[in-house]
Amino acid sequence: MPPCRTGAGWNAALIAHRTGLTGHVTGVEADPTLAAGAAETLARAGAHVDVRVGDGALGWAPNAPTTG
């Protein structure tokens, strides 16, 4: 299965909404420009998402466990 990257942050925002203020959502995007844009948009929207730059195929180890 191909990795699902953060992109513009739409899916991360939906997941953050579902997990609420007590949840922790990490989005990983390979493209630094997309990651920066997503982080800015998510912060403006009040979504609690930790956006990281990298290969998210195996999740983001510091914020494990991951499902997917």
PyMOL Python script that loads the backbone (N, CA, C, O; Angstrom):
from pymol import cmd

cmd.read_pdbstr("""\
ATOM      1  N   MET A   1       0.843  -1.170   0.000  1.00  0.00           N
ATOM      2  CA  MET A   1       0.000   0.000   0.000  1.00  0.00           C
ATOM      3  C   MET A   1       0.893   1.239   0.000  1.00  0.00           C
ATOM      4  O   MET A   1       1.832   1.309   0.794  1.00  0.00           O
ATOM      5  N   PRO A   2       0.629   2.215  -0.865  1.00  0.00           N
ATOM      6  CA  PRO A   2       1.439   3.431  -0.868  1.00  0.00           C
ATOM      7  C   PRO A   2       1.190   4.241   0.397  1.00  0.00           C
ATOM      8  O   PRO A   2       0.087   4.207   0.942  1.00  0.00           O
ATOM      9  N   PRO A   3       2.205   4.973   0.875  1.00  0.00           N
ATOM     10  CA  PRO A   3       2.008   5.763   2.087  1.00  0.00           C
ATOM     11  C   PRO A   3       1.018   6.898   1.850  1.00  0.00           C
ATOM     12  O   PRO A   3       0.944   7.451   0.753  1.00  0.00           O
ATOM     13  N   CYS A   4       0.275   7.230   2.866  1.00  0.00           N
ATOM     14  CA  CYS A   4      -0.661   8.354   2.816  1.00  0.00           C
ATOM     15  C   CYS A   4       0.052   9.543   3.444  1.00  0.00           C
ATOM     16  O   CYS A   4       0.281   9.573   4.653  1.00  0.00           O
ATOM     17  N   ARG A   5       0.397  10.512   2.623  1.00  0.00           N
ATOM     18  CA  ARG A   5       1.141  11.666   3.115  1.00  0.00           C
ATOM     19  C   ARG A   5       0.189  12.757   3.589  1.00  0.00           C
ATOM     20  O   ARG A   5      -1.011  12.706   3.316  1.00  0.00           O
ATOM     21  N   THR A   6       0.720  13.730   4.288  1.00  0.00           N
ATOM     22  CA  THR A   6      -0.094  14.812   4.847  1.00  0.00           C
ATOM     23  C   THR A   6      -0.697  15.697   3.783  1.00  0.00           C
ATOM     24  O   THR A   6      -1.855  16.096   3.901  1.00  0.00           O
ATOM     25  N   GLY A   7       0.065  16.018   2.733  1.00  0.00           N
ATOM     26  CA  GLY A   7      -0.446  16.902   1.678  1.00  0.00           C
ATOM     27  C   GLY A   7      -0.883  18.230   2.255  1.00  0.00           C
ATOM     28  O   GLY A   7      -0.120  18.877   2.973  1.00  0.00           O
ATOM     29  N   ALA A   8      -2.090  18.641   1.954  1.00  0.00           N
ATOM     30  CA  ALA A   8      -2.618  19.917   2.437  1.00  0.00           C
ATOM     31  C   ALA A   8      -3.126  19.839   3.872  1.00  0.00           C
ATOM     32  O   ALA A   8      -3.419  20.869   4.478  1.00  0.00           O
ATOM     33  N   GLY A   9      -3.233  18.641   4.416  1.00  0.00           N
ATOM     34  CA  GLY A   9      -3.643  18.483   5.803  1.00  0.00           C
ATOM     35  C   GLY A   9      -5.108  18.136   6.013  1.00  0.00           C
ATOM     36  O   GLY A   9      -5.557  18.041   7.155  1.00  0.00           O
ATOM     37  N   TRP A  10      -5.864  17.944   4.935  1.00  0.00           N
ATOM     38  CA  TRP A  10      -7.297  17.687   5.042  1.00  0.00           C
ATOM     39  C   TRP A  10      -7.595  16.447   5.890  1.00  0.00           C
ATOM     40  O   TRP A  10      -8.386  16.528   6.829  1.00  0.00           O
ATOM     41  N   ASN A  11      -6.982  15.307   5.579  1.00  0.00           N
ATOM     42  CA  ASN A  11      -7.242  14.087   6.349  1.00  0.00           C
ATOM     43  C   ASN A  11      -6.768  14.214   7.789  1.00  0.00           C
ATOM     44  O   ASN A  11      -7.432  13.737   8.710  1.00  0.00           O
ATOM     45  N   ALA A  12      -5.616  14.858   7.986  1.00  0.00           N
ATOM     46  CA  ALA A  12      -5.113  15.053   9.348  1.00  0.00           C
ATOM     47  C   ALA A  12      -6.090  15.901  10.164  1.00  0.00           C
ATOM     48  O   ALA A  12      -6.298  15.640  11.349  1.00  0.00           O
ATOM     49  N   ALA A  13      -6.685  16.910   9.537  1.00  0.00           N
ATOM     50  CA  ALA A  13      -7.666  17.750  10.232  1.00  0.00           C
ATOM     51  C   ALA A  13      -8.898  16.942  10.613  1.00  0.00           C
ATOM     52  O   ALA A  13      -9.429  17.097  11.713  1.00  0.00           O
ATOM     53  N   LEU A  14      -9.352  16.088   9.716  1.00  0.00           N
ATOM     54  CA  LEU A  14     -10.511  15.246  10.029  1.00  0.00           C
ATOM     55  C   LEU A  14     -10.219  14.295  11.180  1.00  0.00           C
ATOM     56  O   LEU A  14     -11.048  14.115  12.072  1.00  0.00           O
ATOM     57  N   ILE A  15      -9.038  13.687  11.156  1.00  0.00           N
ATOM     58  CA  ILE A  15      -8.664  12.765  12.235  1.00  0.00           C
ATOM     59  C   ILE A  15      -8.519  13.518  13.547  1.00  0.00           C
ATOM     60  O   ILE A  15      -8.947  13.027  14.592  1.00  0.00           O
ATOM     61  N   ALA A  16      -7.917  14.709  13.508  1.00  0.00           N
ATOM     62  CA  ALA A  16      -7.773  15.517  14.726  1.00  0.00           C
ATOM     63  C   ALA A  16      -9.137  15.876  15.293  1.00  0.00           C
ATOM     64  O   ALA A  16      -9.325  15.876  16.509  1.00  0.00           O
ATOM     65  N   HIS A  17     -10.078  16.178  14.429  1.00  0.00           N
ATOM     66  CA  HIS A  17     -11.436  16.485  14.885  1.00  0.00           C
ATOM     67  C   HIS A  17     -12.045  15.275  15.584  1.00  0.00           C
ATOM     68  O   HIS A  17     -12.688  15.408  16.625  1.00  0.00           O
ATOM     69  N   ARG A  18     -11.838  14.094  15.005  1.00  0.00           N
ATOM     70  CA  ARG A  18     -12.395  12.852  15.585  1.00  0.00           C
ATOM     71  C   ARG A  18     -11.736  12.499  16.916  1.00  0.00           C
ATOM     72  O   ARG A  18     -12.408  11.991  17.814  1.00  0.00           O
ATOM     73  N   THR A  19     -10.436  12.759  17.061  1.00  0.00           N
ATOM     74  CA  THR A  19      -9.748  12.393  18.301  1.00  0.00           C
ATOM     75  C   THR A  19      -9.942  13.432  19.395  1.00  0.00           C
ATOM     76  O   THR A  19      -9.721  13.140  20.571  1.00  0.00           O
ATOM     77  N   GLY A  20     -10.351  14.638  19.023  1.00  0.00           N
ATOM     78  CA  GLY A  20     -10.618  15.673  20.016  1.00  0.00           C
ATOM     79  C   GLY A  20      -9.338  16.234  20.628  1.00  0.00           C
ATOM     80  O   GLY A  20      -8.236  15.967  20.149  1.00  0.00           O
ATOM     81  N   LEU A  21      -9.501  17.008  21.683  1.00  0.00           N
ATOM     82  CA  LEU A  21      -8.364  17.668  22.316  1.00  0.00           C
ATOM     83  C   LEU A  21      -7.439  16.699  23.036  1.00  0.00           C
ATOM     84  O   LEU A  21      -6.285  17.039  23.299  1.00  0.00           O
ATOM     85  N   THR A  22      -7.913  15.507  23.360  1.00  0.00           N
ATOM     86  CA  THR A  22      -7.073  14.547  24.072  1.00  0.00           C
ATOM     87  C   THR A  22      -6.306  13.631  23.123  1.00  0.00           C
ATOM     88  O   THR A  22      -5.410  12.908  23.559  1.00  0.00           O
ATOM     89  N   GLY A  23      -6.640  13.650  21.846  1.00  0.00           N
ATOM     90  CA  GLY A  23      -5.953  12.800  20.875  1.00  0.00           C
ATOM     91  C   GLY A  23      -4.651  13.419  20.411  1.00  0.00           C
ATOM     92  O   GLY A  23      -4.390  14.601  20.638  1.00  0.00           O
ATOM     93  N   HIS A  24      -3.839  12.603  19.756  1.00  0.00           N
ATOM     94  CA  HIS A  24      -2.574  13.092  19.207  1.00  0.00           C
ATOM     95  C   HIS A  24      -2.470  12.617  17.768  1.00  0.00           C
ATOM     96  O   HIS A  24      -2.472  11.415  17.504  1.00  0.00           O
ATOM     97  N   VAL A  25      -2.379  13.560  16.838  1.00  0.00           N
ATOM     98  CA  VAL A  25      -2.300  13.242  15.417  1.00  0.00           C
ATOM     99  C   VAL A  25      -0.968  13.757  14.878  1.00  0.00           C
ATOM    100  O   VAL A  25      -0.601  14.912  15.094  1.00  0.00           O
ATOM    101  N   THR A  26      -0.257  12.888  14.180  1.00  0.00           N
ATOM    102  CA  THR A  26       0.994  13.271  13.535  1.00  0.00           C
ATOM    103  C   THR A  26       0.828  13.077  12.038  1.00  0.00           C
ATOM    104  O   THR A  26       0.436  12.001  11.585  1.00  0.00           O
ATOM    105  N   GLY A  27       1.123  14.109  11.274  1.00  0.00           N
ATOM    106  CA  GLY A  27       1.108  14.023   9.820  1.00  0.00           C
ATOM    107  C   GLY A  27       2.534  14.074   9.307  1.00  0.00           C
ATOM    108  O   GLY A  27       3.324  14.909   9.747  1.00  0.00           O
ATOM    109  N   VAL A  28       2.869  13.193   8.384  1.00  0.00           N
ATOM    110  CA  VAL A  28       4.224  13.160   7.824  1.00  0.00           C
ATOM    111  C   VAL A  28       4.130  13.410   6.320  1.00  0.00           C
ATOM    112  O   VAL A  28       3.399  12.721   5.608  1.00  0.00           O
ATOM    113  N   GLU A  29       4.871  14.395   5.856  1.00  0.00           N
ATOM    114  CA  GLU A  29       4.865  14.779   4.449  1.00  0.00           C
ATOM    115  C   GLU A  29       6.301  14.834   3.948  1.00  0.00           C
ATOM    116  O   GLU A  29       7.168  15.398   4.615  1.00  0.00           O
ATOM    117  N   ALA A  30       6.561  14.252   2.777  1.00  0.00           N
ATOM    118  CA  ALA A  30       7.910  14.225   2.206  1.00  0.00           C
ATOM    119  C   ALA A  30       8.327  15.571   1.634  1.00  0.00           C
ATOM    120  O   ALA A  30       9.518  15.881   1.610  1.00  0.00           O
ATOM    121  N   ASP A  31       7.391  16.366   1.178  1.00  0.00           N
ATOM    122  CA  ASP A  31       7.697  17.645   0.549  1.00  0.00           C
ATOM    123  C   ASP A  31       7.672  18.754   1.601  1.00  0.00           C
ATOM    124  O   ASP A  31       6.618  19.038   2.169  1.00  0.00           O
ATOM    125  N   PRO A  32       8.818  19.383   1.866  1.00  0.00           N
ATOM    126  CA  PRO A  32       8.876  20.413   2.909  1.00  0.00           C
ATOM    127  C   PRO A  32       7.927  21.592   2.672  1.00  0.00           C
ATOM    128  O   PRO A  32       7.393  22.156   3.626  1.00  0.00           O
ATOM    129  N   THR A  33       7.716  21.966   1.409  1.00  0.00           N
ATOM    130  CA  THR A  33       6.816  23.078   1.107  1.00  0.00           C
ATOM    131  C   THR A  33       5.376  22.714   1.452  1.00  0.00           C
ATOM    132  O   THR A  33       4.655  23.515   2.045  1.00  0.00           O
ATOM    133  N   LEU A  34       4.957  21.500   1.079  1.00  0.00           N
ATOM    134  CA  LEU A  34       3.599  21.055   1.426  1.00  0.00           C
ATOM    135  C   LEU A  34       3.445  20.936   2.942  1.00  0.00           C
ATOM    136  O   LEU A  34       2.409  21.307   3.494  1.00  0.00           O
ATOM    137  N   ALA A  35       4.471  20.423   3.611  1.00  0.00           N
ATOM    138  CA  ALA A  35       4.410  20.270   5.074  1.00  0.00           C
ATOM    139  C   ALA A  35       4.241  21.622   5.758  1.00  0.00           C
ATOM    140  O   ALA A  35       3.437  21.759   6.680  1.00  0.00           O
ATOM    141  N   ALA A  36       4.996  22.617   5.307  1.00  0.00           N
ATOM    142  CA  ALA A  36       4.903  23.950   5.906  1.00  0.00           C
ATOM    143  C   ALA A  36       3.517  24.550   5.678  1.00  0.00           C
ATOM    144  O   ALA A  36       2.935  25.144   6.585  1.00  0.00           O
ATOM    145  N   GLY A  37       2.998  24.394   4.476  1.00  0.00           N
ATOM    146  CA  GLY A  37       1.657  24.904   4.181  1.00  0.00           C
ATOM    147  C   GLY A  37       0.593  24.207   4.996  1.00  0.00           C
ATOM    148  O   GLY A  37      -0.333  24.847   5.496  1.00  0.00           O
ATOM    149  N   ALA A  38       0.720  22.893   5.134  1.00  0.00           N
ATOM    150  CA  ALA A  38      -0.249  22.129   5.927  1.00  0.00           C
ATOM    151  C   ALA A  38      -0.192  22.545   7.391  1.00  0.00           C
ATOM    152  O   ALA A  38      -1.230  22.739   8.023  1.00  0.00           O
ATOM    153  N   ALA A  39       1.018  22.684   7.933  1.00  0.00           N
ATOM    154  CA  ALA A  39       1.160  23.078   9.335  1.00  0.00           C
ATOM    155  C   ALA A  39       0.527  24.440   9.589  1.00  0.00           C
ATOM    156  O   ALA A  39      -0.145  24.640  10.601  1.00  0.00           O
ATOM    157  N   GLU A  40       0.743  25.376   8.665  1.00  0.00           N
ATOM    158  CA  GLU A  40       0.165  26.714   8.810  1.00  0.00           C
ATOM    159  C   GLU A  40      -1.358  26.667   8.739  1.00  0.00           C
ATOM    160  O   GLU A  40      -2.043  27.278   9.560  1.00  0.00           O
ATOM    161  N   THR A  41      -1.879  25.948   7.767  1.00  0.00           N
ATOM    162  CA  THR A  41      -3.331  25.847   7.596  1.00  0.00           C
ATOM    163  C   THR A  41      -3.977  25.156   8.794  1.00  0.00           C
ATOM    164  O   THR A  41      -5.008  25.607   9.292  1.00  0.00           O
ATOM    165  N   LEU A  42      -3.375  24.071   9.252  1.00  0.00           N
ATOM    166  CA  LEU A  42      -3.920  23.332  10.397  1.00  0.00           C
ATOM    167  C   LEU A  42      -3.897  24.186  11.657  1.00  0.00           C
ATOM    168  O   LEU A  42      -4.856  24.173  12.428  1.00  0.00           O
ATOM    169  N   ALA A  43      -2.821  24.924  11.875  1.00  0.00           N
ATOM    170  CA  ALA A  43      -2.738  25.792  13.054  1.00  0.00           C
ATOM    171  C   ALA A  43      -3.799  26.889  12.994  1.00  0.00           C
ATOM    172  O   ALA A  43      -4.445  27.186  14.000  1.00  0.00           O
ATOM    173  N   ARG A  44      -3.980  27.492  11.817  1.00  0.00           N
ATOM    174  CA  ARG A  44      -5.007  28.532  11.651  1.00  0.00           C
ATOM    175  C   ARG A  44      -6.395  27.988  11.933  1.00  0.00           C
ATOM    176  O   ARG A  44      -7.252  28.693  12.465  1.00  0.00           O
ATOM    177  N   ALA A  45      -6.613  26.715  11.570  1.00  0.00           N
ATOM    178  CA  ALA A  45      -7.920  26.087  11.774  1.00  0.00           C
ATOM    179  C   ALA A  45      -8.101  25.582  13.206  1.00  0.00           C
ATOM    180  O   ALA A  45      -9.193  25.157  13.581  1.00  0.00           O
ATOM    181  N   GLY A  46      -7.039  25.627  14.000  1.00  0.00           N
ATOM    182  CA  GLY A  46      -7.129  25.164  15.377  1.00  0.00           C
ATOM    183  C   GLY A  46      -7.018  23.655  15.525  1.00  0.00           C
ATOM    184  O   GLY A  46      -7.345  23.108  16.578  1.00  0.00           O
ATOM    185  N   ALA A  47      -6.559  22.979  14.475  1.00  0.00           N
ATOM    186  CA  ALA A  47      -6.399  21.520  14.527  1.00  0.00           C
ATOM    187  C   ALA A  47      -5.087  21.184  15.233  1.00  0.00           C
ATOM    188  O   ALA A  47      -4.043  21.756  14.921  1.00  0.00           O
ATOM    189  N   HIS A  48      -5.148  20.264  16.173  1.00  0.00           N
ATOM    190  CA  HIS A  48      -3.966  19.854  16.936  1.00  0.00           C
ATOM    191  C   HIS A  48      -3.279  18.708  16.198  1.00  0.00           C
ATOM    192  O   HIS A  48      -3.521  17.534  16.480  1.00  0.00           O
ATOM    193  N   VAL A  49      -2.407  19.077  15.236  1.00  0.00           N
ATOM    194  CA  VAL A  49      -1.696  18.103  14.410  1.00  0.00           C
ATOM    195  C   VAL A  49      -0.217  18.449  14.418  1.00  0.00           C
ATOM    196  O   VAL A  49       0.162  19.600  14.200  1.00  0.00           O
ATOM    197  N   ASP A  50       0.611  17.454  14.668  1.00  0.00           N
ATOM    198  CA  ASP A  50       2.055  17.589  14.636  1.00  0.00           C
ATOM    199  C   ASP A  50       2.502  17.221  13.221  1.00  0.00           C
ATOM    200  O   ASP A  50       2.501  16.043  12.861  1.00  0.00           O
ATOM    201  N   VAL A  51       2.885  18.216  12.414  1.00  0.00           N
ATOM    202  CA  VAL A  51       3.286  17.968  11.022  1.00  0.00           C
ATOM    203  C   VAL A  51       4.799  17.847  10.964  1.00  0.00           C
ATOM    204  O   VAL A  51       5.521  18.728  11.431  1.00  0.00           O
ATOM    205  N   ARG A  52       5.274  16.749  10.385  1.00  0.00           N
ATOM    206  CA  ARG A  52       6.706  16.464  10.256  1.00  0.00           C
ATOM    207  C   ARG A  52       7.083  16.259   8.802  1.00  0.00           C
ATOM    208  O   ARG A  52       6.245  15.876   7.987  1.00  0.00           O
ATOM    209  N   VAL A  53       8.339  16.511   8.476  1.00  0.00           N
ATOM    210  CA  VAL A  53       8.855  16.272   7.131  1.00  0.00           C
ATOM    211  C   VAL A  53       9.649  14.971   7.149  1.00  0.00           C
ATOM    212  O   VAL A  53      10.545  14.790   7.974  1.00  0.00           O
ATOM    213  N   GLY A  54       9.311  14.068   6.232  1.00  0.00           N
ATOM    214  CA  GLY A  54      10.047  12.817   6.136  1.00  0.00           C
ATOM    215  C   GLY A  54       9.261  11.784   5.364  1.00  0.00           C
ATOM    216  O   GLY A  54       8.219  12.082   4.778  1.00  0.00           O
ATOM    217  N   ASP A  55       9.775  10.561   5.369  1.00  0.00           N
ATOM    218  CA  ASP A  55       9.119   9.428   4.721  1.00  0.00           C
ATOM    219  C   ASP A  55       8.227   8.774   5.764  1.00  0.00           C
ATOM    220  O   ASP A  55       8.717   8.113   6.679  1.00  0.00           O
ATOM    221  N   GLY A  56       6.942   8.953   5.630  1.00  0.00           N
ATOM    222  CA  GLY A  56       6.008   8.433   6.623  1.00  0.00           C
ATOM    223  C   GLY A  56       5.529   7.018   6.365  1.00  0.00           C
ATOM    224  O   GLY A  56       4.539   6.595   6.962  1.00  0.00           O
ATOM    225  N   ALA A  57       6.201   6.269   5.491  1.00  0.00           N
ATOM    226  CA  ALA A  57       5.756   4.915   5.157  1.00  0.00           C
ATOM    227  C   ALA A  57       5.644   4.025   6.388  1.00  0.00           C
ATOM    228  O   ALA A  57       4.794   3.136   6.440  1.00  0.00           O
ATOM    229  N   LEU A  58       6.496   4.262   7.373  1.00  0.00           N
ATOM    230  CA  LEU A  58       6.460   3.461   8.603  1.00  0.00           C
ATOM    231  C   LEU A  58       5.978   4.275   9.795  1.00  0.00           C
ATOM    232  O   LEU A  58       6.232   3.919  10.946  1.00  0.00           O
ATOM    233  N   GLY A  59       5.287   5.362   9.512  1.00  0.00           N
ATOM    234  CA  GLY A  59       4.823   6.223  10.601  1.00  0.00           C
ATOM    235  C   GLY A  59       5.922   7.187  11.018  1.00  0.00           C
ATOM    236  O   GLY A  59       6.864   7.428  10.264  1.00  0.00           O
ATOM    237  N   TRP A  60       5.802   7.733  12.208  1.00  0.00           N
ATOM    238  CA  TRP A  60       6.803   8.636  12.765  1.00  0.00           C
ATOM    239  C   TRP A  60       7.196   8.073  14.119  1.00  0.00           C
ATOM    240  O   TRP A  60       6.469   8.229  15.099  1.00  0.00           O
ATOM    241  N   ALA A  61       8.349   7.416  14.170  1.00  0.00           N
ATOM    242  CA  ALA A  61       8.778   6.644  15.336  1.00  0.00           C
ATOM    243  C   ALA A  61       8.659   7.385  16.673  1.00  0.00           C
ATOM    244  O   ALA A  61       8.189   6.786  17.640  1.00  0.00           O
ATOM    245  N   PRO A  62       9.062   8.664  16.776  1.00  0.00           N
ATOM    246  CA  PRO A  62       8.950   9.332  18.071  1.00  0.00           C
ATOM    247  C   PRO A  62       7.513   9.431  18.597  1.00  0.00           C
ATOM    248  O   PRO A  62       7.306   9.571  19.802  1.00  0.00           O
ATOM    249  N   ASN A  63       6.533   9.362  17.715  1.00  0.00           N
ATOM    250  CA  ASN A  63       5.142   9.460  18.138  1.00  0.00           C
ATOM    251  C   ASN A  63       4.401   8.129  18.020  1.00  0.00           C
ATOM    252  O   ASN A  63       3.172   8.102  17.957  1.00  0.00           O
ATOM    253  N   ALA A  64       5.151   7.024  17.991  1.00  0.00           N
ATOM    254  CA  ALA A  64       4.551   5.695  17.910  1.00  0.00           C
ATOM    255  C   ALA A  64       3.803   5.409  19.209  1.00  0.00           C
ATOM    256  O   ALA A  64       4.103   6.052  20.215  1.00  0.00           O
ATOM    257  N   PRO A  65       2.872   4.505  19.241  1.00  0.00           N
ATOM    258  CA  PRO A  65       2.579   3.536  18.178  1.00  0.00           C
ATOM    259  C   PRO A  65       1.747   4.160  17.080  1.00  0.00           C
ATOM    260  O   PRO A  65       1.064   5.163  17.287  1.00  0.00           O
ATOM    261  N   THR A  66       1.814   3.563  15.935  1.00  0.00           N
ATOM    262  CA  THR A  66       1.072   4.031  14.780  1.00  0.00           C
ATOM    263  C   THR A  66       0.206   2.902  14.242  1.00  0.00           C
ATOM    264  O   THR A  66       0.553   1.728  14.377  1.00  0.00           O
ATOM    265  N   THR A  67      -0.894   3.249  13.647  1.00  0.00           N
ATOM    266  CA  THR A  67      -1.748   2.240  13.028  1.00  0.00           C
ATOM    267  C   THR A  67      -1.825   2.532  11.546  1.00  0.00           C
ATOM    268  O   THR A  67      -1.792   3.693  11.136  1.00  0.00           O
ATOM    269  N   GLY A  68      -1.925   1.512  10.754  1.00  0.00           N
ATOM    270  CA  GLY A  68      -2.051   1.775   9.338  1.00  0.00           C
ATOM    271  C   GLY A  68      -1.381   0.741   8.493  1.00  0.00           C
ATOM    272  O   GLY A  68      -1.406   0.835   7.266  1.00  0.00           O
TER     273      GLY A  68
END
""", "prot")
cmd.dss("prot")
cmd.show_as("cartoon", "prot")
cmd.util.cbc("prot")
cmd.orient("prot")
